[in-house]
Amino acid sequence: MPRLIGLIVMLGLSLGLMMEHPARAQPEPAPDRGRLLEYERVTAAGLPEQRLTIWLPPGYDGATRRYPVLYMHDGHNLFDVKHSNFNKIWAADAALLRAMATGRVAPHIIVGVWAPGTDRYRQYLPADIHQAAAPALRARMDAVAGGPIVSQAYLAWLAGPLKQWIDASFRTLPDRDHTAIAGSSMGGLMSCYAFLRRPDVYGRAACVSSHWPAIDPREVGRTTADGEAALARQWGDWFATGLGEPRGRRLWLDHGTETLDAFYAPYQAEVDARIAGAGWRKGSDWESKVYPGAEHEENAWAARLPEILEWLLRE
């Protein structure tokens, strides 16, 4: 009996100690938010050296499925603030995760193509617009570019060697309907250029806060008697002749109302009219939005990027 009482006492003490010092909970594993790959000093024919940041979505490494691809310009401003120009980023990975959480957007690979410093302008300005510009306007474009316009070579590399390497190196869905392109400002113009010139490659495009004036907006009016109206018509004609039928493609355009974006409304109105005139159905084939109070900067683009991706990439 004394031995039984001793065992009961010991058991009681053990239970008491367990109550005072419960088993330490194991930390929850960090959620999989995808991972980034960096590629520096990438050679591209006729262009400055390029650089890439590629985001692989959650589950990529443990899966066998294939993924759509979203190509984005200004890759240094997409993911990591330490690489950004202005200490702010699009947070493109977070935006895509939010879009995916709706259940209407499939996981995508994001290929961020960095801008090559001072060569950014001449790499992003659509060669068609430069060639068709009035002489005085073209001269101002040349002054900003500081060298020959190379957007034709950039598009040839994007749609050719770069895409071929991405499709060979990663599990992609390489067809047009699963290949999108996006950018802002001059990158918005470049995204439109890719969409119009290579409809066989890019089925979806987002042209965000596109810098339609192409130069300082205040200087456009000095190039001809009706400088702004003439340039707006040039953009409109470009869309009217190059857009073609939707055939399942999807196009997003937008702008804010502050800083540089405050100059874009007349150009956007002309472009919108010509897209509608080409038979594209707004809300289905294309979208054009105005964001009151939004400025021309990365935080504004980050704020609306989930909405953009939910519309653009929906299945």
Buried (B, 14 or more C-beta within 10 A) or exposed (E): EEEEEEEEEEEEEEEEEEEEEEEEEEEEEEEEEBEBEEBEEBEBEEBBEBBBBBBBBBEBEEEEEBBBBBBBBBBBBBBBEEBBEEEBBBBBBBBBBBBBEEEEBBBBBBBBBBBBEEBBBBBBBBBBBBEBBBEBBBEBBBEBBEEEBBBBBBBBBBBBBBBEBBBEEBEBBBEBBBBBBBBBBBBBBBBBBBBBBBBEBBBBBBBBBBBBBBBEBEBBBEBBEEBBBBBBBBBBBBBBEBBEEBEEBBBBBBBBBBEBBEBBEBBBEBBBBBBBEBEBEEEEBBBBBEBEEBBBBBEBBBBBBBBBBBBBBBE
